[in-house]
Amino acid sequence: MVITGMVLGGAGTLTYFVISRPDPPPATPPAAAGTGPTSPESIAKAVIDRLNAKDLDGVIELTCAQGKSTGRRELMKAVPHLDPASPATTRAKPIAFELGQLSKFPDGYVASFTVRFDGAEQDGTMRIQLSADKWTLCGLDSPRIGGVG
């Protein structure tokens, strides 16, 4: 009888410690290589880098789903240097984009930027928002370059 009580008591104590032990925190999955920009700051920098490289498709890649078609059209109107159909002389003209400040607003972030073209300097803004759990470019208020648009 004493042995049975000790066995049952020991089993109960073991069960208590196994059940009451906290679960280990889930492992954090490693960031996938080559997934691209993952923060509002990195999206803003990537947009500026791609604008400076005159990479229209690259900018559109970073754009939210609802802005892809209108974004392409509006960006080509505002910055003819990005339009693949523009004459080579237009595409070859130097243009420089520089990132300014990034500010939080209720729906995401707003980043200011400066465009330098033909000795003139103009300011613009871009909205960075979450779209399908990814930070994306979701609006670009670019100045019109060279009086176009």
JOTADA-V68525 format. One record per pair of residues at least 24 apart in sequence whose C-alpha atoms are under 8 Angstrom apart, sorted by the first residue. I is the first residue (numbers start at 0). J is the second residue. Records with the same first field share a line. If there is no record, write none. Layout:
I->J / J
//
This chain:
36->134
37->133 / 134
38->134
39->108 / 127 / 128 / 134 / 135
40->101
42->127 / 134 / 135 / 136
43->98 / 110 / 125 / 127 / 136
44->98
46->136
47->96 / 97 / 98
48->96
50->81 / 96
51->94 / 95 / 96
53->80 / 81
54->81
55->81 / 82
61->135 / 136
62->135 / 136 / 137
63->130 / 135 / 136 / 137
64->130
66->137 / 138
70->138 / 139
74->141
76->143 / 147 / 148
77->141 / 142 / 143 / 144 / 147 / 148
78->143 / 144 / 147
79->144 / 147
93->117
114->142
116->144 / 145
//
